Amino acid sequence: MTLDQQLQALINDAPKDGSTPQLIESIAPVLSAIAQRLRHLQYYVVQTLNQDWVMLTLNHRTQGETEKNVVYAFPSLKDVASSPYDLSDPNLIALPVPVTHILFQMLAMDKDYSTIFFETPGNATIGTEVQRSELESLIHEYWQSQADAVSDANIPSDIA
């Protein structure tokens, strides 16, 4: 599924509540831009049987009291098998998730969360981190730029 198809699926599957499809459509360019920085169209995310994503708490290497919560996104199922997740637990499963869906789901997380996308199959030591707060900031910047463009377009040419 291409990025455009993923975004369209997000819009189509959104609750028909009068605002969610329009919200997704309004942030689609940001989700697409971030997804284009990543190498894969889908990643495997470890989930519970209830489809809750399993998060890990990481400690800072030099500042032991500093922690952050992350979701790992793997390029292949084989990479999940070599991850820190205990996949022998019958309540855990790794499922493929389209990259734009992962990014959209991040908006439901607390601001202190991140997703680490492992880009190279066979290498689960180096990944690309996308912080939830970064995603939110990029969306606000995009919305502001859109609002500025609209207000600039409404300025009459003979204003002087």
N, C-alpha and C positions, 0 to 999 in steps of 0.2 A: 504494500500500500504506500503510495507516494505521500509526501507531507501534505499536499493539498487534499488528497483523499482522506487522510487522517483527520485533518481539521474539519472537513465536511462531515465526517462521521461523528465528531464531537458535537457539532452543531445539530445534526439530525437526531442524535440520541439524547440531547439535553431535554430536561423537563419542559414541557410546553406551558410555562408559567407566565409567559408574556415578557420575560426579561432575560432569562438564562441564555437562550440561543443568540440574542442580540449581544449579550455580554461576551460570549465566546467569540462571536464574529468580530467584536471590537478589539479583542486582544490577540486574534489569530496572527497578525503580522509579527507580534513580539514572540509568540510561541514558535512561529516558523523561523524567525531569525536565530533564536537560540538553538533550535533543532538543527539548523544548517551548520552550526559550529561543531556539532557532534558527528561521529562517523557512521552511526547505524540508524536505520529506520525503526528498529524495535530493539528492546532490551528485555532480559529476563529479570523479573523482580520476585523475590521470595515473599510469599503471602501465607496467611493462615487459611484454613478452609472456609472462613467467612469472608475472604478476600480483603482482609486488613493487611496492609503492608507491614513487614517486620523491619523494625528499625534497630539500629545498633547505637550504643553510646560509646563514643571514642574519647579517650583522655589525651590531652596535649602531651607531646613527648617530653618537653622541658618544664611545663607548668602543669603539674599533676592535678591541680584543683580545677583546671579549665576542661570542660567537657563540651561535646556537641553530639547531637543526634543526627544520624545519617541513614539514608536508604541506599543500598547498593544496587546498581543496575548493570547487569552483565551482558556481554555481546553474544554469549552462547550458553546453552544448558550445561555443557562440559565445564565452563568456567564457574558456574554456580556450585558444582560438585567439589571444587577445590577452595571454596569460600569458607569464611568462619561460621556459616550457618550450619546447624545440626540437621541435615536433611534426613537423618534416620528418624526424626520426630514425625510421626504419622499425621500431625496437625499442620505440617508445613509443606508447601508446594511452590515450585518456581514456574511462573507463567510468562509467556511473551506479552509485552505491552508496547503499543506504538509510542514512539518517543514523545510526540505531542501530547499524548494522554498522560504520560508521566509528568510532563511539565505542568499541565493543567491541574493534575491532582495535587501537585506541590502547593498550590494556592490554598488548599484546605488544611495544610500543615501549619504548625506554629512557626513564627518568624525565625526561630533558632535552628530550624532544620535545614538539611542540605541533601541533595542526591549526588552521589558519586557515580559517574558513568565510566565504566571500564571500557576503553576503546579497543584495546588490542587483545584478540583472543589468545588465551594462554598466559596473559600477564595481568594478574589481579593485584599488582602492587602500585601501579600508576594509573590514576584516573583523572577525569575532568570533573571538578566540583561545580555544581550549580547551587548557589545558596537561595533559599526561599526569599530572603530579604532582597537579594539582587534581582530576582524575577519580578518582585513587586515594584521595585524602583524603576525598572525598565518599562513596566506597564504604565506607571504614573508619568514617566517622561514622554512616552509615546502619546498618551492621552493629552498631555499638555501641549505637545507639538501639534496635534490635530486640532485642538481648541484654538491655538494661536493662528494656525493656517486658516481656520474658518473665520475668526474675527478679522484677520488681515484682508480676507477676500470680501468682507462686508463693508470695508472702508470706501466711501465714494471717491472716485478719481478726482472730483472737483472740490475736495474738502478745503483747499487753500482758498 
